[in-house]
Amino acid sequence: MKAKPKILFISIAILVTTSIVSWLFLGSSGNQAPNVQMTLLNGKKLDLRSFHGHPVLINFWATTCPGCVEEIPSLAKLYKQLSPQGFEIIGVAMSYDIPSQVKTMTQDKHIPYPITIDRSDSISKAFGTIRLTPTSFLINPKGQIVYQKIGNVDTAKLKAQVEQMLRQSS
C-alpha cells in the first residue's frame, strides 16, 4: 500500500471507530426522548411530553455530588434568563438521595426550576440508566435529544443552543 492510500485508510478507520464509540457511550443525537412521568417535590405530576414545542434540559443530579452542587447556580441563572421564553429545566435527583436532603438543598440553593426524585429509577432507566452525576440531556422542541453531557455542562454552549432553538420555534 502506498503512503497516500494508507493514510486515507487510517483516517477513515479512525473516523468510523470514533463514531461508533461516541454512539455507544453517548447515544446518537436526534434520538427521541422518552416520555416519562414525574412527581415534583411540590406534588405536581407532569410528563415530559407536555413540554413538546419547548427546549428542555433534564439534569440528573445528587445531593452528595460536588459537581452537581457546583453546577446548580449556573443552571439556576440560565433558567431565570431563558424560562420566560419557554426553556425548561427539570432536575432529577437520584433514587439514593434522601428526600429531606433534596428538599433542604432545593430551598438552601434557591433552585428555581422543578425538581423530582427518581425514587424507582424509572426516569434513569428511560434515559439509558444513569450511572454518573451530573448527567444532562438537552431535548429540542421536537422532542429529540440533541445534546448529552456526563459531567458539568458548558453553560455558554448550552445557552447558545437553547437560544437558537427558541428563535427557530417562535
N, C-alpha and C positions, 0 to 999 in steps of 0.2 A: 504494500500500500504506500502510495506517495504521501508526502507531508501534508498537502492541502486536503485530500480526501480523509486522511487520518484525523486531522484537526476538526473537520466538519463532522465526522462520525462521533468523535468525543464530545463535541459541543451539543449535538443532538441527544446523545445518551445522557449528558448532564441535565439538559432541559427536561427530558422525559422523566428522569428519576426525580428531579426536584418537583415536578408537577404531581407525580404520584404520591410522594411523601407529603406534600402540602395537602393534597386531597384527603389522605388517610388521617393525618393528625389534626387538621384544621377544618375539615369539611369543605365541600365545594361551595363557593359563594353562589348566591342565587337560589339555594335550596329553600323551599317553602318552610316557613317557621311553623312549628307545631302549634295547634290550638290547645292551650292549657287553661284550666280553670284555677282560680286562685281566690283565697280568702285573705283580705288585707288585715292588718293589725286593728283597723277600726271596725272590722266585722263585715265590711262591704265585700260582696262577691263580684268577680269580673272574670271575663275570659279574654284571652289575647286577641281573638277575632274582632272584639269590639273596637280595637284600635286601627282596623283596616282604614286606609286613607291617610294615616299619620305615621311618621317615623317613630320607632320605639327602641329604647335601649333596655335590654334585660341584663341586669347586673347581679350575678351570683356572688355573694359575699358572706363573711363570717365575722362575728364579734371578736374572735380570737386571732384574726388575720391582720397583722400590722399593715400590709399593703392595702388591704380593704379599707381600714380605718383612715389611712393616709389619703386615699382616693376620694373619700366622702365630700370634703369641702369643694373640690373641683367639680364633682358631679352635681352637687347642690347649686353651685354657681351657674353651671351650664343649664340646668333645669330651670332656674329662675329667669335666665335670659331667653330661652327658647320655648318654654312651655306655653306662653301666651300665643305663640304662632302655631301650636299644635304638636310639638315634640313631647314625648312622654318617656319617663324613666321608671322602671319598676325594679326595686331592689328585692332580691330573693335571698333571704337568709337560709343558711343550710340547715338540714334536719337535725344536726347535732348541736345547734345553737339552743341555748336555754331561752325560752320565750321572754322571761322577765329581763334578761340581759339585752335582748334585741329591742324591747320596748324602751328600756333605760337609755340605750345608745341612740336610738332614734330621737328621743327627747333631748338628750345631752348634746348631740351633734346637730340638732335642729334640722334634721333631714326633711326636706320639703316634698319629696316625691313619695309615692306609695310604696309600702313595704309589706311583703308577705313572708311567712316562714314555710319552707318546703318540708313540712312535717313528715310526709310519707315518701319523700324523694321522687314524687311523680313528675314534678317540673324538671328536676335534674335529669331524670331518665328520658323525658321527652326531648331534651336538648342533647342527648348522647351520653348521659351520665357524667356529671361534672365531678372532677377529681381534685382540682386545684382552684383556689380562690385568690384574687378575684378572677372571674371569667365573665366576659361580656359579649353580648350578641346585639348587633345593630340590625334592625328589621326595617326595610323600606316600606313606603305606603302601600305597596302591592303585596306585602306580607312575606317578602323574601329576605333571608339572612344575607346581608351584603358585607358584613364585617364581623369578624370573630377575633377576640383577643384573650389570651391567657396572660394574666398579669395586669398591671395598671394600664388603662387606656391612655393614648396620646390625646389629651383633651382638645388641643388645637386642631388636630387632624379630624377628630370626631365632630367638632363644631362645624368645620368646613363641609364635611359630608352631609350633616344634618341640614345646614343652611341651604345647600344645593337641593336637597330633597324637598325642603319647604318651598323653595322658589318654583320647582317643577310641578308641585302639586297644587299650587294656588292659581 
